[in-house]
Amino acid sequence: MRNRRTAERVPVTWSVDCETEDTFLYASITNISELGIFVLTRQPLEIGTRLRLRFAPPGHPPFVLQGIVQWINPVRVLGDNPNPGMGIRFVDITSEDRERLVRVIRVIAYVRGEGTN
């Protein structure tokens, strides 16, 4: 399977609040890039769902961003899926928020030694 990602993802373990007009979901982010996140949840929303995301990287001010569900990894009946959740692409992100997000991701990657080539 070909990797279609255009931005490198950094593993994290952060809490995230996902909110739609009629749903509120408290979940965890397991990786992040400047383009989006993967939300680990046993209750992924439908592809195309637009949502508000609230998360605060440790040591940084919180983000409140808009996103759209791009793909899901559903819970499987036989339990052969250890990572159920949804891939969310950021949308309508301001240049200020994108710059701040990129800085946070770079700091995390650098601290973990992933940013040294």
Stockholm file with secondary structure:
# STOCKHOLM 1.0

chainA/1-117         MRNRRTAERVPVTWSVDCETEDTFLYASITNISELGIFVLTRQPLEIGTRLRLRFAPPGHPPFVLQGIVQWINPVRVLGDNPNPGMGIRFVDITSEDRERLVRVIRVIAYVRGEGTN
#=GR chainA/1-117 SS CCCCCSSCCEEEEEEEEEECSSCEEEEEEEEECSSEEEEECSSCCCTTCEEEEEECCTTSCCEEEEEEEEEEECCCTTCCCSCCEEEEEEESCCHHHHHHHHHHHHHHHHHTTTTCC
#=GC SS_cons         CCCCCSSCCEEEEEEEEEECSSCEEEEEEEEECSSEEEEECSSCCCTTCEEEEEECCTTSCCEEEEEEEEEEECCCTTCCCSCCEEEEEEESCCHHHHHHHHHHHHHHHHHTTTTCC
//
